[in-house]
Structures are given as structure tokens and as C-alpha cells.
Amino acid sequence: MSLRTKAATTASAAALAFAGVLGAAGPSTAASNGQQIHFHDSSGSVYSIRIEGYNQNGDVASGCFATPGRDTWVGGWWWKGEVTVTFYKTSSCSVATYFGETNAWVPTSQSGDWTTVSS
């Protein structure tokens, strides 16, 4: 391999490495445009919850989540503003097993990624 070919190969490799660094994911936006919900079942009788409100993009979002224990972290869903959390006595968010509901305020930003809502 000639000196010119080695130099070109080295320069190309360096350029690819630099481009890879630039294209890598930036810093996490966690806690800067919504929060995830940590649900605490203070009654011990809630087996699923429906969370309704606005997501990090300002779109209306709703999801049903099983709550297998006293504490459930609903990860991967980001909320902000007022949310309604409805409690159910079965794992399917069935209207027939409605147990109650609460409204909670989820800040757009805070020091952590989780906002706690309790039954």
C-alpha cells in the first residue's frame, strides 16, 4: 500500500469516526419536557390504571397499565400538565371494575424523571 493510499485511508477513517460522534444521540431530554408516572397504590386494591392527558408533544394520550404491586413505574410514556388517573379492580381497565380516580399535575420539568400519583 502506498503512502498516499495509507494517508487517504487514515483520513477517511478519521472522518467516519468524527461523523459517528456527531450523529450519536445527544443528551437525554429526560425531565425537560414531561415526566413519567410512578403510581403508588395506597389502598392495595388497584390492579390497573388508565392515564389520560397530554404527552411530551402536547398530543392527547391515553393508556391502560397493569399495576401488579403497590408501586408501578409507567416507563416510556411521558406526560405533562393535568392528567387523570382512573383506578380499576382488575388488570384490564374494565369500566365494570371502576374503583375511583384522581387528577394530578405533572410538571414539564423537574430534577428527576418521575412524578408520583397515589390512589
Secondary structure by P-SEA (a helix, b strand, c coil): ccaaaaaaaaaaaaaaaaaaaaaccccccccccbbbbbcccccccccbbbbbcccccccccccccccccccccccccccccbbbbbbbccccccccccccbbbbbbbccccccbbbbcc
